[in-house]
Amino acid sequence: MAKGLVLLSVVVASVFVSQGSTSENQRLFNNAVIRVQHLHQLAAKMISDFEESLLPEERRQLSKIFPLSFCNSDSIEAPTGKDETQKSSVLKLLHISYRLIESWEYPSRILGNPNQITEKLADLKVGISVLIKGCLDGQPNMDDNESLPLPFEDFYQTLGDSSLRKSFRLLACFKKDMHKVETYLRVANCRRSLDSNCTL
């Protein structure tokens, strides 16, 4: 009887620990989503303010340029559509999100420092790193050596574009990448919650 009570106590304790771990993981996911949402909204406002400062002709020219432009992050392998995103594992989405945030460590300094963008990116990177470790649960991280090579550090400074184009490309790419990260983290968060309706 005593052994049975001890066993029951262990099981109950394990359940509470598991629930606590799940709850903490969910809190971290929610926090990461909120942080990247803020960065995405900030990026949208920055590019909107920039476009409003342009002359109509300048705005028309730049709107034609960006769809064909190359962003630093385009070198990062990532899902190309909704179906591929939804089929990607939580760990893969976290790794891609980490790489995208990492790709802005240097360029974010060129953006200026409205609301400490660089610091916000660094905080989000740390948060995603914690989530990755939680998903790995002791397994080796096969993505450790996939940091961006150093030549990409000054990518947006060495394009040879005019100052106007360079600024627009920088802001447009930042908005594009924050949108990607927000999408990937939303899907990963939904997947972790075992919600079968993780639609985009």
N, C-alpha and C positions, 0 to 999 in steps of 0.2 A: 504493500500500500504506500509506504514511504517512498519507495523507488518510483512508483507511479506518479506521485505528487512532484517529485524532483524533476522527472522527465517532462511533466506537463508545464512546470515552471520554466524549464529551459526552452520549450517550444514557444510558450507565450512571450518570453523575453526575446527570442529570435524574431518573432513576428513584429514586435514593437521596434526592434532595431532596423528590420527591413523596411517597415513603414516610415521610420524616421529618415532613413537613407533615401528612400524614394521621394519623400516630401522635400528634403533638402535639394535633391537633384532637380526636382520640378521648379523649386524656387530659383535655382541658378539658371535654368533654361528661361524661365519667365523674365528674369532680370536681364539676360543677354538679349532677348527679343526686344525688350523695352529700350535698351541702350542703342541697339542698331536702328530701331524705329526713329529715335531722336536724331541720330546721325543722318539718316535718310531724309528726314524732314528738314534738317539744317542744310543739307546739300541742295535740296530742292529750292529752298529760300535763297541760298547764295547764288544759284544760277539764274533764278528769277530776277533777283536784284541786278545781276550783271546784265541780263538781256534788256531790262528796262532802261539801263544807262546807255544803250547803243542807239545809233541812228537806224531808222527802218531798213535802209539798204544794207547796213552792216549785219543786221539781224537776219535778213534773208540769205545773205551769203553764208553766214555761219551755220544756219539751219541745214544748208545743202552739204556742207563739209563734214559735219560730225558723223552721219550714218556710215560714211566710208572711212572714218578715222580709226586708228589703232590705239588701243589703250594698253598700258603696261600689263594689266591683268589678263589680257587676251592670251598670254602665254601660259596661263594656268588652265589646266584641263578641268572643265566643269560641264554639268548638264546643259544641253542646248535648248531644251524645251520643257514644257510642263510634264509630259509623260516621263521623260528621262529623270527629271527631278524627283518625281513621286516614286520612281523605281529605285532610286539611290538609297543606300543604307544610311542610317543615322550617323555612323562614324565617318562615312565618306562626305556627307554634307558638312559635318563639323570640320573635317580636314580642309575642305575647299574654302569654307568660311574663314578659317584661320589664315590660309594662304592669301586670301583677298585682303583681309585686314592688314596682314604683314606687308603686303605690297604697297601700302600707303604710309608706312612708317616714315619714309623720307619725303615723299611728295606732299604729305600733309603740312610740312613746315612751310612749303611754298604757298599754301592756301592762306597763309596768315594765321591768326590764332583766335578766330571768333569762338567764344565759349570753350576755349582750350581743346580744339579738335584733336591734336596730337595726343593729349592726355586721355581723352575719351576713347580713342582708338587703342591706346595701350591698355586701358582698363578692360576693354572688350576682348582684346587678345588674350589677356590673362584668364578671363572668365571662360572663354572658349577652350583654352588649354586645360582648364580644370574639368570641363565637361568631357573632353577627349579622354583624359586619364580615367574618368569615371566609367566611360564606355569600354575602355580597354580592359579595366579590371585586372591589372597585372600582366596582360598580354603585351608582347613587344610592339612598340610603335613603328610600323614600317614606313612611316612618312617623315621620320625625324630629319632626314638629310635632304628634304625637298625645299629648302629655303631658296628664295629668289637669288640668283647670282648678283654679285656686286655691280656689274655694268648697268643693271636696271635702276640703280639708286637715283641717277640723275636723268632718267628717261625723258621726263617732260621738259627738261631744260636743254636737251640736245637735239630736239626735233628739227630745228631750223625754221620753225614757224614764226610768223610775225607775233608781236606781243599780244595782239588781240586774239589771234587764233590759239595761241598757247594758253592763254587764260581760259578761253572758252573750252578748249579740249580738257584742260585740267579739271574744271568744274563739272563738265558733262561726264567725264570718266568717273569722277568721285561719286556723283549721283547714281550712275549706272551700277557701280560696284556695291554701294550701300544697299541698293535695291536688291541686288543678287543675294547679298548676305542676309538681308531681312527675309527674303523668300526661303532660303535654305534653312535658316534657323526656325522659321515658322513650321516648315514641314517636318524638320527633325523633332521639334517640340511636340507636334501633334502625334508623330509616330511613337514617341516615348510614352505618351499618355494612352496608347493603345486605342486611339480613336480611328475607326475604320474609314472615316470620311475626311481624309486629309486632302481636300481639293484646293486648287489654287484659283 
